[in-house]
């Protein structure tokens, strides 16, 4: 992943403190995540890959990253506090930065694959998914906004 720093906003100064980047994993098929740590903040930068990580050659537009950013904003409007806040991004380059939620959260998929099943976590996931579906069902703007079939 290419990392580029933006110029500070007017009135801000850039600190000379160290910046640490750590690959935090590749999620399903075609994304990288970097944990960015400075002396004052931790955040995650996600980048879409043009070639998905599957056996066959499978290419997808990196602008699909914009849809993920849009969905985080959309979901936050329905369930505030249930998704990380988007801090910055460039849909054309296929990346965005979001708040880091902390080390104490467990990856639900990894827990399930390891045989650790928590009914309370499943119940909460079902409640969140149910509320998102109830809010977006039959909503033409949501349907149009998240029509992504052509991305693949």
Backbone as a chain_set.jsonl record, in Angstrom:
{"seq": "XXXXXXXXXXXXXXXXXXXXXXXXXXXXXXXXXXXXXXXXXXXXXXXXXXXXXXXXXXXXXXXXXXXXXXXXXXXXXXXXXXXXXXXXXXXXXXXXXXXXXXXXXXXXXXXXXXXXXXXXXXXXXXXXXXXXXXXXXXXXXXXXXXXXXXXX", "coords": {"N": [[0.85, -1.175, 0.0], [0.587, 2.173, -0.816], [1.625, 4.95, 1.022], [0.781, 8.191, 1.821], [1.219, 11.414, 3.071], [-1.023, 13.971, 3.926], [-1.081, 17.522, 3.581], [-1.063, 19.607, 6.484], [-4.076, 21.071, 7.853], [-5.039, 24.538, 7.548], [-3.555, 26.477, 10.08], [-2.782, 24.31, 11.566], [-0.053, 22.316, 12.685], [2.484, 20.065, 11.62], [3.518, 17.33, 13.412], [6.717, 16.181, 14.498], [6.852, 13.746, 15.567], [7.1, 10.15, 15.804], [5.75, 7.832, 13.408], [3.959, 4.937, 13.197], [3.326, 2.148, 11.207], [1.324, -0.682, 10.746], [0.48, -3.716, 9.309], [-2.73, -4.856, 9.584], [-4.134, -6.887, 8.62], [-5.683, -8.762, 5.961], [-8.771, -8.517, 4.755], [-11.809, -10.138, 3.718], [-11.169, -11.271, 0.598], [-10.334, -8.739, -0.939], [-9.036, -6.416, 0.39], [-6.839, -4.313, 2.208], [-5.702, -3.563, 5.471], [-4.343, -1.08, 7.473], [-2.951, -0.405, 10.582], [-2.481, 2.614, 11.984], [-0.312, 4.311, 13.993], [0.352, 7.011, 16.054], [1.965, 9.302, 18.281], [-0.245, 10.395, 19.49], [-2.598, 9.231, 18.578], [-4.559, 6.5, 17.25], [-5.488, 4.881, 14.306], [-7.242, 3.285, 11.597], [-6.396, 2.495, 8.301], [-7.898, 1.678, 5.357], [-7.643, -0.044, 2.29], [-8.712, -0.684, -0.966], [-8.187, -3.473, -3.09], [-7.303, -3.908, -6.488], [-7.09, -6.366, -7.755], [-8.57, -9.197, -6.661], [-7.987, -11.389, -3.862], [-8.003, -14.281, -4.696], [-7.997, -17.619, -6.096], [-8.301, -17.653, -8.957], [-7.894, -15.166, -11.572], [-9.423, -12.291, -10.653], [-10.851, -9.332, -10.985], [-11.721, -6.122, -9.698], [-13.322, -2.953, -9.416], [-11.664, -0.296, -7.715], [-13.11, 1.733, -6.719], [-15.185, 0.735, -5.305], [-14.657, 0.941, -2.699], [-15.624, 3.39, -1.932], [-18.296, 2.831, -1.586], [-18.265, 1.316, 0.729], [-17.41, 3.274, 2.54], [-19.601, 5.061, 2.306], [-21.601, 3.382, 3.289], [-20.859, 3.062, 5.963], [-21.329, 5.662, 6.893], [-24.096, 5.778, 6.402], [-25.083, 3.645, 8.011], [-24.297, 4.606, 10.511], [-26.063, 6.691, 10.83], [-28.398, 5.352, 11.355], [-27.825, 3.6, 13.446], [-26.206, 4.963, 15.655], [-22.868, 4.946, 16.836], [-22.39, 2.293, 16.302], [-20.706, 1.67, 14.235], [-17.354, 2.275, 13.05], [-16.124, 5.665, 13.0], [-15.682, 7.492, 10.019], [-12.758, 9.068, 9.038], [-11.24, 10.232, 7.008], [-10.58, 10.073, 3.466], [-10.186, 8.849, 0.073], [-12.108, 8.311, -2.479], [-11.56, 7.896, -5.197], [-8.943, 6.95, -5.261], [-9.323, 4.76, -3.746], [-9.209, 4.364, -0.887], [-9.67, 4.72, 2.677], [-9.68, 6.282, 5.91], [-10.363, 5.337, 9.221], [-11.703, 5.514, 12.569], [-9.965, 3.806, 15.159], [-11.06, 1.082, 16.974], [-10.053, -0.203, 19.167], [-8.012, -2.549, 21.069], [-9.323, -4.416, 22.585], [-11.509, -5.596, 21.423], [-12.897, -8.508, 19.983], [-12.361, -10.383, 17.025], [-15.126, -11.429, 15.406], [-15.527, -13.387, 13.416], [-13.11, -14.845, 13.542], [-13.358, -15.869, 16.129], [-15.616, -17.549, 15.831], [-14.597, -19.398, 13.956], [-12.697, -20.57, 15.539], [-14.246, -21.998, 17.207], [-15.454, -20.726, 19.342], [-18.351, -19.696, 20.599], [-20.656, -17.229, 21.229], [-23.697, -16.61, 22.418], [-24.79, -14.088, 23.104], [-23.342, -12.261, 21.572], [-24.089, -13.081, 19.008], [-26.832, -12.539, 19.176], [-26.793, -9.742, 19.465], [-25.609, -9.016, 17.015], [-27.611, -9.91, 15.28], [-29.706, -8.192, 16.075], [-28.665, -5.684, 15.315], [-28.329, -6.055, 12.533], [-31.008, -6.568, 11.867], [-32.225, -4.082, 12.505], [-30.914, -2.409, 10.664], [-31.79, -3.532, 8.23], [-34.568, -3.152, 8.502], [-34.707, -0.372, 8.443], [-33.792, 0.221, 5.888], [-35.208, -1.282, 4.06], [-37.147, -1.327, 1.197], [-36.516, 1.277, 0.668], [-35.94, 3.536, -1.709], [-33.748, 5.312, -2.187], [-31.648, 4.211, -0.675], [-31.452, 1.717, -1.903], [-30.609, 2.464, -4.497], [-28.25, 3.82, -3.894], [-26.599, 1.81, -2.897], [-26.362, -0.099, -4.86], [-24.39, -2.328, -6.115], [-23.69, -4.265, -7.936], [-22.396, -4.041, -10.427], [-19.783, -3.527, -9.709], [-18.336, -5.811, -9.579]], "CA": [[0.0, 0.0, 0.0], [1.316, 3.437, -0.841], [1.206, 5.85, 2.09], [1.104, 9.577, 1.512], [0.699, 12.319, 4.1], [-1.643, 15.205, 3.453], [-0.627, 18.741, 4.247], [-1.955, 19.958, 7.589], [-5.074, 22.106, 7.606], [-4.557, 25.854, 7.995], [-3.51, 26.643, 11.528], [-2.243, 23.121, 12.2], [1.346, 22.012, 12.384], [2.761, 18.635, 11.544], [4.435, 16.926, 14.461], [7.85, 15.393, 14.045], [6.841, 12.49, 16.296], [7.157, 8.985, 14.927], [4.526, 7.265, 12.858], [4.143, 3.502, 13.044], [2.321, 1.493, 10.373], [1.351, -2.127, 10.925], [-0.575, -4.399, 8.564], [-3.616, -5.516, 10.539], [-4.778, -8.024, 7.99], [-6.387, -8.655, 4.702], [-10.107, -9.035, 4.986], [-12.331, -10.944, 2.63], [-10.81, -11.141, -0.809], [-9.64, -7.668, -1.617], [-8.767, -5.182, 1.121], [-5.762, -4.287, 3.191], [-5.912, -2.63, 6.558], [-3.145, -0.666, 8.194], [-3.126, 0.295, 11.842], [-1.564, 3.749, 12.004], [-0.14, 4.762, 15.369], [1.21, 8.163, 16.321], [2.056, 9.537, 19.723], [-1.517, 10.898, 20.005], [-3.806, 8.669, 17.977], [-4.518, 5.255, 16.49], [-6.563, 4.791, 13.33], [-7.091, 2.228, 10.599], [-6.513, 2.914, 6.913], [-8.278, 0.538, 4.516], [-7.404, 0.172, 0.875], [-9.271, -1.727, -1.827], [-7.272, -4.037, -4.079], [-7.907, -4.057, -7.819], [-7.157, -7.809, -8.019], [-8.994, -9.857, -5.432], [-7.101, -12.469, -3.435], [-8.618, -15.572, -4.945], [-7.167, -18.453, -6.959], [-8.398, -17.179, -10.337], [-7.809, -13.716, -11.741], [-10.72, -11.656, -10.449], [-10.577, -7.911, -10.826], [-12.869, -5.309, -9.293], [-12.973, -1.529, -9.361], [-11.338, 0.119, -6.347], [-14.098, 2.716, -6.253], [-16.131, 0.064, -4.404], [-14.3, 1.422, -1.38], [-16.537, 4.501, -1.661], [-19.549, 2.253, -1.1], [-18.054, 0.973, 2.135], [-17.43, 4.54, 3.283], [-20.994, 5.525, 2.322], [-22.391, 2.523, 4.15], [-20.542, 3.406, 7.35], [-22.08, 6.89, 7.191], [-25.514, 5.419, 6.395], [-25.357, 2.836, 9.202], [-24.146, 5.462, 11.69], [-27.29, 7.468, 10.956], [-29.439, 4.464, 11.871], [-27.341, 3.032, 14.701], [-25.012, 5.718, 16.078], [-21.946, 4.227, 17.709], [-22.259, 0.883, 15.924], [-19.669, 1.532, 13.216], [-16.287, 3.269, 13.244], [-16.26, 6.949, 12.326], [-14.782, 7.723, 8.897], [-11.98, 10.273, 9.316], [-10.746, 10.807, 5.76], [-10.513, 9.07, 2.418], [-10.181, 9.261, -1.32], [-12.817, 7.262, -3.22], [-10.928, 7.631, -6.499], [-7.761, 6.136, -5.021], [-9.775, 3.539, -3.102], [-8.802, 4.18, 0.5], [-10.24, 5.607, 3.682], [-9.199, 6.142, 7.283], [-11.455, 5.297, 10.194], [-11.246, 5.427, 13.947], [-9.587, 2.485, 15.661], [-11.969, 0.808, 18.08], [-9.326, -0.71, 20.325], [-7.474, -3.913, 21.064], [-10.117, -5.309, 23.415], [-12.585, -6.204, 20.641], [-12.512, -9.768, 19.349], [-12.847, -10.624, 15.675], [-16.21, -12.397, 15.527], [-15.278, -14.492, 12.474], [-12.026, -15.66, 14.096], [-13.9, -16.586, 17.285], [-16.455, -18.636, 15.334], [-13.73, -20.412, 13.35], [-11.999, -21.241, 16.635], [-15.232, -22.736, 17.983], [-15.962, -19.935, 20.467], [-19.667, -19.176, 20.219], [-21.25, -16.439, 22.295], [-25.056, -16.261, 22.002], [-25.049, -12.651, 23.276], [-22.768, -11.587, 20.405], [-24.964, -13.418, 17.879], [-28.077, -11.801, 19.382], [-26.53, -8.327, 19.164], [-25.409, -8.917, 15.557], [-28.941, -10.033, 14.688], [-30.452, -6.958, 16.342], [-28.108, -4.619, 14.467], [-28.693, -6.356, 11.154], [-32.45, -6.376, 11.749], [-32.529, -2.637, 12.479], [-30.438, -1.874, 9.384], [-32.709, -3.993, 7.185], [-35.867, -2.494, 8.685], [-34.591, 1.032, 8.04], [-33.476, 0.378, 4.465], [-36.121, -2.076, 3.231], [-38.081, -0.554, 0.399], [-36.07, 2.667, 0.6], [-35.321, 3.664, -3.036], [-32.442, 5.985, -2.156], [-30.671, 3.237, -0.188], [-31.283, 0.715, -2.962], [-29.801, 3.052, -5.571], [-26.937, 4.168, -3.355], [-25.795, 0.621, -2.625], [-26.445, -1.048, -5.976], [-22.966, -2.518, -6.42], [-23.477, -5.46, -8.758], [-21.446, -3.765, -11.514], [-18.416, -3.444, -9.189], [-17.661, -7.105, -9.726]], "C": [[0.891, 1.232, 0.0], [0.755, 4.332, 0.263], [1.687, 7.244, 1.751], [0.487, 10.449, 2.593], [0.102, 13.545, 3.436], [-1.057, 16.381, 4.211], [-1.577, 19.05, 5.393], [-2.945, 21.035, 7.166], [-4.518, 23.45, 8.075], [-4.626, 25.973, 9.513], [-2.968, 25.431, 12.262], [-0.773, 22.978, 11.837], [1.52, 20.506, 12.367], [3.803, 18.295, 12.599], [5.589, 16.135, 13.863], [7.906, 14.061, 14.78], [6.74, 11.321, 15.324], [5.768, 8.514, 14.526], [4.794, 5.794, 12.647], [2.998, 2.945, 12.226], [2.454, -0.006, 10.553], [0.193, -2.718, 10.13], [-1.431, -5.156, 9.556], [-4.437, -6.609, 9.88], [-5.382, -7.703, 6.66], [-7.742, -9.276, 4.951], [-10.553, -9.821, 3.763], [-11.857, -10.462, 1.278], [-9.937, -9.967, -1.2], [-9.436, -6.374, -0.869], [-7.566, -5.386, 2.012], [-6.171, -3.328, 4.281], [-4.594, -2.335, 7.236], [-3.561, 0.008, 9.484], [-2.062, 1.374, 11.879], [-1.515, 4.257, 13.436], [0.795, 5.96, 15.407], [1.275, 8.312, 17.837], [0.694, 9.893, 20.318], [-2.749, 10.133, 19.54], [-3.518, 7.337, 17.304], [-5.711, 5.276, 15.545], [-6.258, 3.672, 12.363], [-7.29, 2.841, 9.227], [-6.795, 1.662, 6.093], [-8.11, 0.92, 3.056], [-7.976, -0.991, 0.084], [-8.215, -2.187, -2.82], [-7.994, -4.199, -5.41], [-8.029, -5.527, -8.211], [-7.455, -8.494, -6.694], [-8.095, -11.045, -5.134], [-7.838, -13.805, -3.482], [-7.734, -16.327, -5.93], [-7.147, -17.954, -8.394], [-8.196, -15.673, -10.393], [-9.21, -13.134, -11.648], [-10.445, -10.204, -10.096], [-11.864, -7.175, -10.474], [-12.404, -3.856, -9.185], [-12.696, -1.124, -7.911], [-12.311, 1.163, -5.829], [-15.167, 2.071, -5.374], [-15.864, 0.465, -2.963], [-15.197, 2.574, -0.962], [-17.841, 3.971, -1.083], [-19.412, 1.862, 0.369], [-18.069, 2.225, 3.005], [-18.862, 5.055, 3.414], [-21.836, 4.696, 3.283], [-22.108, 2.805, 5.63], [-21.3, 4.664, 7.765], [-23.573, 6.586, 7.317], [-25.877, 4.66, 7.681], [-25.243, 3.675, 10.475], [-25.386, 6.324, 11.912], [-28.439, 6.655, 11.54], [-29.077, 3.955, 13.269], [-26.074, 3.761, 15.15], [-24.16, 4.897, 17.05], [-21.73, 2.776, 17.35], [-21.217, 0.627, 14.842], [-18.577, 2.561, 13.496], [-16.589, 4.545, 12.468], [-15.247, 7.03, 11.194], [-14.089, 9.059, 9.136], [-11.528, 10.98, 8.051], [-10.774, 9.706, 4.711], [-10.483, 9.681, 1.042], [-10.829, 8.152, -2.129], [-12.162, 6.918, -4.555], [-9.687, 6.761, -6.351], [-8.095, 4.866, -4.252], [-9.273, 3.311, -1.693], [-9.63, 5.082, 1.413], [-9.629, 5.297, 5.04], [-10.401, 6.187, 8.209], [-10.877, 5.173, 11.588], [-10.934, 3.979, 14.293], [-10.401, 2.222, 16.918], [-11.303, 0.167, 19.291], [-8.926, -2.164, 20.209], [-8.377, -4.903, 21.793], [-11.278, -5.969, 22.674], [-12.077, -7.466, 19.955], [-13.114, -9.853, 17.956], [-13.869, -11.756, 15.742], [-15.981, -13.601, 14.625], [-14.191, -15.421, 13.026], [-12.526, -16.472, 15.29], [-14.758, -17.77, 16.833], [-15.615, -19.757, 14.737], [-12.955, -21.201, 14.395], [-12.96, -22.019, 17.536], [-15.76, -22.009, 19.199], [-17.253, -19.245, 20.032], [-20.285, -18.479, 21.423], [-22.65, -16.013, 21.841], [-25.374, -14.773, 22.143], [-24.503, -11.861, 22.086], [-23.645, -11.848, 19.185], [-26.281, -12.646, 17.974], [-27.896, -10.33, 19.01], [-26.334, -8.122, 17.662], [-26.754, -9.007, 14.839], [-29.79, -8.789, 14.886], [-29.983, -5.825, 15.437], [-28.51, -4.844, 13.018], [-30.186, -6.153, 10.915], [-32.838, -4.904, 11.678], [-32.083, -1.993, 11.17], [-31.368, -2.275, 8.24], [-34.059, -3.296, 7.293], [-35.821, -1.047, 8.201], [-34.41, 1.2, 6.54], [-34.429, -0.367, 3.54], [-37.102, -1.168, 2.504], [-37.706, 0.908, 0.256], [-35.325, 2.871, -0.718], [-33.945, 4.316, -3.022], [-31.355, 5.033, -1.68], [-30.411, 2.182, -1.257], [-30.379, 1.253, -4.063], [-28.374, 3.339, -5.106], [-26.018, 2.968, -3.2], [-25.965, -0.474, -3.671], [-25.034, -1.233, -6.523], [-22.681, -3.698, -7.342], [-22.434, -5.225, -9.838], [-20.005, -3.653, -11.016], [-17.632, -4.725, -9.402], [-18.013, -7.704, -11.065]], "O": [[1.857, 1.298, 0.76], [-0.461, 4.45, 0.412], [2.858, 7.45, 1.432], [-0.66, 10.231, 2.984], [0.671, 14.088, 2.488], [-0.595, 16.242, 5.344], [-2.774, 18.783, 5.289], [-2.688, 21.809, 6.244], [-3.619, 23.487, 8.914], [-5.624, 25.616, 10.139], [-2.716, 25.507, 13.465], [-0.322, 23.467, 10.802], [0.783, 19.772, 13.025], [4.861, 18.923, 12.655], [5.434, 15.491, 12.826], [8.88, 13.32, 14.647], [6.345, 11.486, 14.17], [4.771, 8.762, 15.204], [5.765, 5.435, 11.981], [1.833, 3.228, 12.506], [3.56, -0.547, 10.517], [-0.947, -2.271, 10.263], [-0.928, -6.006, 10.292], [-5.328, -7.189, 10.5], [-5.567, -6.545, 6.285], [-7.835, -10.447, 5.321], [-9.75, -10.127, 2.882], [-12.142, -9.332, 0.883], [-8.864, -10.187, -1.761], [-9.646, -5.307, -1.446], [-7.31, -6.485, 2.505], [-6.913, -2.378, 4.031], [-3.821, -3.244, 7.537], [-4.421, 0.888, 9.484], [-0.87, 1.076, 11.813], [-2.545, 4.594, 14.021], [1.896, 5.921, 14.857], [0.691, 7.517, 18.574], [0.485, 9.717, 21.518], [-3.843, 10.363, 20.056], [-2.404, 7.073, 16.851], [-6.816, 5.648, 15.94], [-5.135, 3.169, 12.319], [-8.227, 3.608, 9.007], [-6.026, 0.701, 6.129], [-8.395, 2.045, 2.646], [-7.75, -2.152, 0.425], [-7.44, -1.379, -3.331], [-9.163, -4.584, -5.446], [-8.963, -5.902, -8.92], [-6.692, -8.384, -5.734], [-7.511, -11.636, -6.042], [-8.234, -14.367, -2.46], [-6.829, -15.746, -6.529], [-6.076, -17.843, -8.99], [-8.314, -14.986, -9.378], [-10.078, -13.445, -12.464], [-9.88, -9.895, -9.046], [-12.953, -7.559, -10.901], [-11.239, -3.581, -8.897], [-13.399, -1.55, -6.994], [-12.338, 1.449, -4.631], [-15.97, 2.776, -4.763], [-16.739, 0.345, -2.105], [-15.504, 2.728, 0.221], [-18.426, 4.588, -0.192], [-20.337, 2.057, 1.158], [-18.671, 2.234, 4.079], [-19.289, 5.442, 4.502], [-22.679, 5.231, 4.003], [-23.024, 2.787, 6.452], [-21.85, 4.724, 8.865], [-24.236, 7.078, 8.23], [-26.854, 4.992, 8.352], [-26.01, 3.475, 11.417], [-25.723, 6.65, 13.05], [-29.35, 7.213, 12.152], [-29.927, 3.892, 14.157], [-24.977, 3.215, 15.031], [-24.675, 4.247, 17.959], [-20.963, 2.086, 18.02], [-20.883, -0.525, 14.567], [-18.838, 3.598, 14.107], [-17.227, 4.511, 11.415], [-14.082, 6.678, 11.378], [-14.746, 10.065, 9.404], [-11.442, 12.208, 8.027], [-10.972, 8.536, 5.039], [-10.724, 10.875, 0.866], [-10.179, 7.154, -2.439], [-12.208, 5.768, -4.99], [-9.406, 5.928, -7.213], [-7.246, 3.985, -4.116], [-8.942, 2.181, -1.332], [-10.21, 6.074, 0.972], [-9.131, 4.198, 5.283], [-11.332, 6.967, 8.011], [-9.724, 4.783, 11.771], [-11.562, 3.051, 13.783], [-10.428, 3.051, 17.827], [-11.937, 0.013, 20.335], [-9.433, -2.906, 19.368], [-8.212, -6.113, 21.636], [-11.964, -6.818, 23.243], [-10.971, -7.492, 19.416], [-14.252, -9.438, 17.739], [-13.536, -12.89, 16.087], [-16.222, -14.733, 15.044], [-14.336, -16.643, 12.982], [-12.158, -17.637, 15.445], [-14.646, -18.865, 17.382], [-15.885, -20.933, 14.979], [-12.598, -22.358, 14.172], [-12.535, -22.63, 18.516], [-16.452, -22.612, 20.019], [-17.24, -18.331, 19.206], [-20.418, -19.067, 22.496], [-22.78, -15.149, 20.974], [-26.165, -14.249, 21.36], [-25.129, -10.9, 21.64], [-23.915, -10.929, 18.411], [-26.788, -12.154, 16.965], [-28.737, -9.746, 18.327], [-26.843, -7.152, 17.1], [-27.005, -8.26, 13.894], [-30.511, -8.374, 13.98], [-30.794, -5.097, 14.863], [-28.979, -3.922, 12.351], [-30.583, -5.625, 9.877], [-33.689, -4.524, 10.873], [-32.779, -1.137, 10.625], [-31.694, -1.455, 7.382], [-34.632, -2.894, 6.28], [-36.786, -0.554, 7.617], [-34.827, 2.211, 5.976], [-34.447, -0.099, 2.338], [-37.792, -0.352, 3.114], [-38.508, 1.702, -0.234], [-34.185, 2.425, -0.845], [-33.063, 3.906, -3.777], [-30.25, 5.043, -2.223], [-29.263, 1.8, -1.486], [-29.471, 0.553, -4.511], [-27.414, 3.122, -5.845], [-24.803, 3.086, -3.353], [-25.734, -1.648, -3.386], [-24.541, -0.408, -7.293], [-21.523, -4.083, -7.502], [-21.656, -6.13, -10.139], [-19.083, -3.68, -11.83], [-16.401, -4.715, -9.403], [-17.55, -8.796, -11.393]]}, "num_chains": 1, "name": "protein.A"}
